[in-house]
């Protein structure tokens, strides 16, 4: 069976991203490995406690020869707009987690609001990546 192991987000600063995801969101470090034989390439992954089978890779944007300057600028531009990808998080109480995360310094772009599918909110990480925090309603019972 094919399963999802990791999803990747581009980050400008792996240390800053690691601090955000662990200290503000409460995620765990799954791996933080530097490979000297690959020019110090660093593999950093985090994930929510209790969901060990999935992790988010906090990937530094590589330079040449993997990514040329023009492509790097395009990635930076998409990240600045919050359009380089989105991570969807789910919770049992969106409003309570909004309050908890706001108290930890997470800057929400959208406060919790009701949608037909649940209560939804949005925030961005220090690199500009978009994250959604949603409390999904049981639509089968609606």
Secondary structure, DSSP 8 states (H G I E B T S, - for coil): -----EEEEEES-HHHHHHIIIIIS--EEEEEEEEGGGTTEEEEEEE-TT-TT-EEEEEE---TTTS-HHHHHHHHHHHHTT-S-EEEEE-S-HHHHHHHHHHTT--EEEEEEEETTEEEEEEE-TT--EEEEEEE--GGG-
